[in-house]
């Protein structure tokens, strides 16, 4: 799974705690500004979800 997340998004830490690894970084235009946007990847999402016993999404 791959997620693009704004660098200033406070929820970015949540994705990183779930094991998301930054593999690329892009930029987008948002409200007239250029904003960095890293791509976080999980190579084995099934294992990630099982390691949390589904509690993450409850």
Biopython code that builds the backbone (N, CA, C, O; Angstrom):
import numpy as np
from Bio.PDB.StructureBuilder import StructureBuilder

atoms = [
    (1, "UNK", "N", (0.846, -1.166, 0.000)),
    (1, "UNK", "CA", (0.000, 0.000, 0.000)),
    (1, "UNK", "C", (0.894, 1.232, 0.000)),
    (1, "UNK", "O", (1.959, 1.237, 0.618)),
    (2, "UNK", "N", (0.463, 2.256, -0.685)),
    (2, "UNK", "CA", (1.200, 3.505, -0.759)),
    (2, "UNK", "C", (0.251, 4.649, -0.417)),
    (2, "UNK", "O", (-0.885, 4.685, -0.888)),
    (3, "UNK", "N", (0.725, 5.581, 0.407)),
    (3, "UNK", "CA", (-0.057, 6.756, 0.793)),
    (3, "UNK", "C", (0.803, 7.992, 0.603)),
    (3, "UNK", "O", (1.936, 8.044, 1.082)),
    (4, "UNK", "N", (0.267, 8.996, -0.099)),
    (4, "UNK", "CA", (0.915, 10.298, -0.168)),
    (4, "UNK", "C", (0.317, 11.139, 0.952)),
    (4, "UNK", "O", (-0.904, 11.219, 1.081)),
    (5, "UNK", "N", (1.165, 11.765, 1.763)),
    (5, "UNK", "CA", (0.688, 12.555, 2.895)),
    (5, "UNK", "C", (1.445, 13.879, 2.948)),
    (5, "UNK", "O", (2.659, 13.911, 2.748)),
    (6, "UNK", "N", (0.740, 14.955, 3.212)),
    (6, "UNK", "CA", (1.403, 16.255, 3.310)),
    (6, "UNK", "C", (2.407, 16.226, 4.455)),
    (6, "UNK", "O", (2.119, 15.681, 5.521)),
    (7, "UNK", "N", (3.574, 16.805, 4.243)),
    (7, "UNK", "CA", (4.640, 16.766, 5.240)),
    (7, "UNK", "C", (4.203, 17.412, 6.561)),
    (7, "UNK", "O", (4.663, 16.998, 7.625)),
    (8, "UNK", "N", (3.327, 18.413, 6.510)),
    (8, "UNK", "CA", (2.885, 19.095, 7.726)),
    (8, "UNK", "C", (1.637, 18.461, 8.342)),
    (8, "UNK", "O", (1.137, 18.952, 9.354)),
    (9, "UNK", "N", (1.135, 17.397, 7.757)),
    (9, "UNK", "CA", (-0.057, 16.729, 8.281)),
    (9, "UNK", "C", (0.279, 16.067, 9.620)),
    (9, "UNK", "O", (1.162, 15.209, 9.665)),
    (10, "UNK", "N", (-0.399, 16.440, 10.714)),
    (10, "UNK", "CA", (-0.091, 15.841, 12.015)),
    (10, "UNK", "C", (-0.375, 14.342, 12.056)),
    (10, "UNK", "O", (0.150, 13.644, 12.924)),
    (11, "UNK", "N", (-1.187, 13.838, 11.145)),
    (11, "UNK", "CA", (-1.473, 12.404, 11.106)),
    (11, "UNK", "C", (-0.357, 11.601, 10.450)),
    (11, "UNK", "O", (-0.399, 10.370, 10.447)),
    (12, "UNK", "N", (0.616, 12.269, 9.907)),
    (12, "UNK", "CA", (1.758, 11.581, 9.297)),
    (12, "UNK", "C", (2.433, 10.669, 10.320)),
    (12, "UNK", "O", (2.855, 9.564, 9.978)),
    (13, "UNK", "N", (2.538, 11.116, 11.556)),
    (13, "UNK", "CA", (3.163, 10.306, 12.615)),
    (13, "UNK", "C", (2.399, 9.001, 12.829)),
    (13, "UNK", "O", (3.002, 7.972, 13.133)),
    (14, "UNK", "N", (1.081, 9.039, 12.672)),
    (14, "UNK", "CA", (0.262, 7.829, 12.794)),
    (14, "UNK", "C", (0.683, 6.807, 11.747)),
    (14, "UNK", "O", (0.883, 5.634, 12.063)),
    (15, "UNK", "N", (0.817, 7.251, 10.506)),
    (15, "UNK", "CA", (1.223, 6.347, 9.429)),
    (15, "UNK", "C", (2.619, 5.784, 9.682)),
    (15, "UNK", "O", (2.877, 4.609, 9.417)),
    (16, "UNK", "N", (3.504, 6.615, 10.188)),
    (16, "UNK", "CA", (4.864, 6.150, 10.469)),
    (16, "UNK", "C", (4.882, 5.148, 11.618)),
    (16, "UNK", "O", (5.647, 4.184, 11.584)),
    (17, "UNK", "N", (4.045, 5.365, 12.641)),
    (17, "UNK", "CA", (3.960, 4.404, 13.742)),
    (17, "UNK", "C", (3.431, 3.055, 13.270)),
    (17, "UNK", "O", (3.747, 2.018, 13.854)),
    (18, "UNK", "N", (2.633, 3.073, 12.221)),
    (18, "UNK", "CA", (2.125, 1.825, 11.651)),
    (18, "UNK", "C", (3.140, 1.143, 10.744)),
    (18, "UNK", "O", (2.852, 0.097, 10.161)),
    (19, "UNK", "N", (4.327, 1.731, 10.625)),
    (19, "UNK", "CA", (5.391, 1.102, 9.849)),
    (19, "UNK", "C", (5.561, 1.627, 8.439)),
    (19, "UNK", "O", (6.334, 1.067, 7.662)),
    (20, "UNK", "N", (4.847, 2.702, 8.089)),
    (20, "UNK", "CA", (5.023, 3.296, 6.766)),
    (20, "UNK", "C", (6.438, 3.832, 6.598)),
    (20, "UNK", "O", (6.964, 4.506, 7.485)),
    (21, "UNK", "N", (7.045, 3.535, 5.473)),
    (21, "UNK", "CA", (8.423, 3.939, 5.181)),
    (21, "UNK", "C", (8.399, 4.917, 4.003)),
    (21, "UNK", "O", (7.777, 4.644, 2.977)),
    (22, "UNK", "N", (9.074, 6.048, 4.155)),
    (22, "UNK", "CA", (9.148, 7.029, 3.076)),
    (22, "UNK", "C", (10.030, 6.488, 1.962)),
    (22, "UNK", "O", (11.186, 6.132, 2.186)),
    (23, "UNK", "N", (9.467, 6.431, 0.750)),
    (23, "UNK", "CA", (10.212, 5.912, -0.406)),
    (23, "UNK", "C", (10.391, 6.954, -1.497)),
    (23, "UNK", "O", (11.196, 6.769, -2.410)),
    (24, "UNK", "N", (9.647, 8.046, -1.408)),
    (24, "UNK", "CA", (9.742, 9.111, -2.411)),
    (24, "UNK", "C", (9.188, 10.388, -1.808)),
    (24, "UNK", "O", (8.491, 10.358, -0.794)),
    (25, "UNK", "N", (9.500, 11.497, -2.432)),
    (25, "UNK", "CA", (8.928, 12.767, -1.991)),
    (25, "UNK", "C", (8.612, 13.608, -3.211)),
    (25, "UNK", "O", (9.451, 13.792, -4.094)),
    (26, "UNK", "N", (7.398, 14.112, -3.247)),
    (26, "UNK", "CA", (6.979, 14.976, -4.337)),
    (26, "UNK", "C", (6.543, 16.318, -3.777)),
    (26, "UNK", "O", (6.650, 16.573, -2.578)),
    (27, "UNK", "N", (6.055, 17.161, -4.654)),
    (27, "UNK", "CA", (5.489, 18.443, -4.246)),
    (27, "UNK", "C", (4.170, 18.634, -4.977)),
    (27, "UNK", "O", (3.986, 18.147, -6.092)),
    (28, "UNK", "N", (3.253, 19.350, -4.335)),
    (28, "UNK", "CA", (1.992, 19.711, -4.958)),
    (28, "UNK", "C", (1.734, 21.189, -4.700)),
    (28, "UNK", "O", (2.310, 21.782, -3.787)),
    (29, "UNK", "N", (0.869, 21.771, -5.508)),
    (29, "UNK", "CA", (0.432, 23.154, -5.296)),
    (29, "UNK", "C", (-0.848, 23.097, -4.488)),
    (29, "UNK", "O", (-1.796, 22.405, -4.859)),
    (30, "UNK", "N", (-0.876, 23.830, -3.376)),
    (30, "UNK", "CA", (-2.026, 23.818, -2.484)),
    (30, "UNK", "C", (-2.254, 25.234, -1.981)),
    (30, "UNK", "O", (-1.425, 25.777, -1.251)),
    (31, "UNK", "N", (-3.362, 25.829, -2.362)),
    (31, "UNK", "CA", (-3.669, 27.191, -1.924)),
    (31, "UNK", "C", (-2.624, 28.212, -2.335)),
    (31, "UNK", "O", (-2.364, 29.167, -1.604)),
    (32, "UNK", "N", (-2.032, 28.018, -3.487)),
    (32, "UNK", "CA", (-1.019, 28.956, -3.963)),
    (32, "UNK", "C", (0.385, 28.680, -3.452)),
    (32, "UNK", "O", (1.326, 29.368, -3.848)),
    (33, "UNK", "N", (0.548, 27.691, -2.584)),
    (33, "UNK", "CA", (1.862, 27.332, -2.045)),
    (33, "UNK", "C", (2.313, 25.992, -2.619)),
    (33, "UNK", "O", (1.490, 25.176, -3.034)),
    (34, "UNK", "N", (3.610, 25.776, -2.636)),
    (34, "UNK", "CA", (4.163, 24.473, -2.986)),
    (34, "UNK", "C", (4.445, 23.736, -1.687)),
    (34, "UNK", "O", (5.142, 24.241, -0.806)),
    (35, "UNK", "N", (3.893, 22.531, -1.581)),
    (35, "UNK", "CA", (3.965, 21.761, -0.336)),
    (35, "UNK", "C", (4.622, 20.408, -0.614)),
    (35, "UNK", "O", (4.313, 19.753, -1.609)),
    (36, "UNK", "N", (5.531, 19.998, 0.274)),
    (36, "UNK", "CA", (6.164, 18.683, 0.145)),
    (36, "UNK", "C", (5.164, 17.590, 0.544)),
    (36, "UNK", "O", (4.324, 17.764, 1.427)),
    (37, "UNK", "N", (5.299, 16.468, -0.147)),
    (37, "UNK", "CA", (4.378, 15.359, 0.056)),
    (37, "UNK", "C", (5.145, 14.035, -0.059)),
    (37, "UNK", "O", (5.367, 13.550, -1.169)),
    (38, "UNK", "N", (5.554, 13.441, 1.078)),
    (38, "UNK", "CA", (6.246, 12.158, 1.009)),
    (38, "UNK", "C", (5.285, 11.008, 0.710)),
    (38, "UNK", "O", (4.104, 11.057, 1.055)),
    (39, "UNK", "N", (5.813, 9.988, 0.071)),
    (39, "UNK", "CA", (5.068, 8.752, -0.189)),
    (39, "UNK", "C", (5.504, 7.717, 0.832)),
    (39, "UNK", "O", (6.686, 7.383, 0.919)),
    (40, "UNK", "N", (4.556, 7.210, 1.602)),
    (40, "UNK", "CA", (4.834, 6.171, 2.592)),
    (40, "UNK", "C", (4.329, 4.838, 2.057)),
    (40, "UNK", "O", (3.238, 4.763, 1.491)),
    (41, "UNK", "N", (5.123, 3.788, 2.234)),
    (41, "UNK", "CA", (4.796, 2.471, 1.701)),
    (41, "UNK", "C", (4.848, 1.422, 2.801)),
    (41, "UNK", "O", (5.685, 1.471, 3.703)),
    (42, "UNK", "N", (3.930, 0.479, 2.697)),
    (42, "UNK", "CA", (3.942, -0.729, 3.524)),
    (42, "UNK", "C", (4.121, -1.891, 2.561)),
    (42, "UNK", "O", (3.309, -2.080, 1.656)),
    (43, "UNK", "N", (5.178, -2.667, 2.751)),
    (43, "UNK", "CA", (5.426, -3.769, 1.826)),
    (43, "UNK", "C", (4.545, -4.974, 2.141)),
    (43, "UNK", "O", (4.246, -5.771, 1.252)),
    (44, "UNK", "N", (4.130, -5.110, 3.394)),
    (44, "UNK", "CA", (3.284, -6.241, 3.787)),
    (44, "UNK", "C", (2.178, -5.724, 4.700)),
    (44, "UNK", "O", (2.266, -5.839, 5.923)),
    (45, "UNK", "N", (1.158, -5.165, 4.110)),
    (45, "UNK", "CA", (0.060, -4.559, 4.865)),
    (45, "UNK", "C", (-0.673, -5.585, 5.720)),
    (45, "UNK", "O", (-1.105, -5.268, 6.828)),
    (46, "UNK", "N", (-0.818, -6.795, 5.227)),
    (46, "UNK", "CA", (-1.513, -7.839, 5.987)),
    (46, "UNK", "C", (-0.822, -8.090, 7.331)),
    (46, "UNK", "O", (-1.483, -8.183, 8.365)),
    (47, "UNK", "N", (0.498, -8.198, 7.310)),
    (47, "UNK", "CA", (1.246, -8.402, 8.558)),
    (47, "UNK", "C", (1.124, -7.202, 9.485)),
    (47, "UNK", "O", (1.015, -7.363, 10.700)),
    (48, "UNK", "N", (1.141, -6.005, 8.921)),
    (48, "UNK", "CA", (0.989, -4.787, 9.724)),
    (48, "UNK", "C", (-0.348, -4.791, 10.445)),
    (48, "UNK", "O", (-0.408, -4.529, 11.647)),
    (49, "UNK", "N", (-1.412, -5.085, 9.726)),
    (49, "UNK", "CA", (-2.742, -5.097, 10.338)),
    (49, "UNK", "C", (-2.865, -6.171, 11.407)),
    (49, "UNK", "O", (-3.455, -5.936, 12.461)),
    (50, "UNK", "N", (-2.313, -7.345, 11.141)),
    (50, "UNK", "CA", (-2.374, -8.427, 12.126)),
    (50, "UNK", "C", (-1.548, -8.119, 13.370)),
    (50, "UNK", "O", (-1.914, -8.532, 14.471)),
    (51, "UNK", "N", (-0.450, -7.405, 13.212)),
    (51, "UNK", "CA", (0.405, -7.097, 14.367)),
    (51, "UNK", "C", (-0.307, -6.166, 15.353)),
    (51, "UNK", "O", (0.050, -6.115, 16.529)),
    (52, "UNK", "N", (-1.311, -5.435, 14.873)),
    (52, "UNK", "CA", (-2.081, -4.562, 15.735)),
    (52, "UNK", "C", (-3.409, -5.175, 16.140)),
    (52, "UNK", "O", (-4.195, -4.546, 16.849)),
    (53, "UNK", "N", (-3.660, -6.375, 15.705)),
    (53, "UNK", "CA", (-4.881, -7.076, 16.090)),
    (53, "UNK", "C", (-6.150, -6.349, 15.711)),
    (53, "UNK", "O", (-7.196, -6.584, 16.316)),
    (54, "UNK", "N", (-6.085, -5.475, 14.728)),
    (54, "UNK", "CA", (-7.256, -4.729, 14.294)),
    (54, "UNK", "C", (-7.603, -3.563, 15.196)),
    (54, "UNK", "O", (-8.534, -2.819, 14.890)),
    (55, "UNK", "N", (-6.883, -3.374, 16.307)),
    (55, "UNK", "CA", (-7.200, -2.314, 17.259)),
    (55, "UNK", "C", (-7.019, -0.928, 16.701)),
    (55, "UNK", "O", (-7.636, 0.014, 17.200)),
    (56, "UNK", "N", (-6.201, -0.766, 15.690)),
    (56, "UNK", "CA", (-5.899, 0.541, 15.121)),
    (56, "UNK", "C", (-7.167, 1.185, 14.573)),
    (56, "UNK", "O", (-7.327, 2.403, 14.650)),
    (57, "UNK", "N", (-8.050, 0.392, 14.031)),
    (57, "UNK", "CA", (-9.202, 0.926, 13.314)),
    (57, "UNK", "C", (-10.490, 0.883, 14.115)),
    (57, "UNK", "O", (-11.563, 1.090, 13.548)),
    (58, "UNK", "N", (-10.422, 0.627, 15.393)),
    (58, "UNK", "CA", (-11.629, 0.585, 16.214)),
    (58, "UNK", "C", (-11.803, 1.868, 16.976)),
    (58, "UNK", "O", (-12.770, 2.015, 17.724)),
]
sb = StructureBuilder()
sb.init_structure("model")
sb.init_model(0)
sb.init_chain("A")
sb.init_seg("    ")
for serial, (resi, resn, name, xyz) in enumerate(atoms, 1):
    if name == "N":
        sb.init_residue(resn, " ", resi, " ")
    sb.init_atom(name, np.array(xyz, "f"), 0.0, 1.0, " ", f" {name:<3s}", serial, name[0])
structure = sb.get_structure()
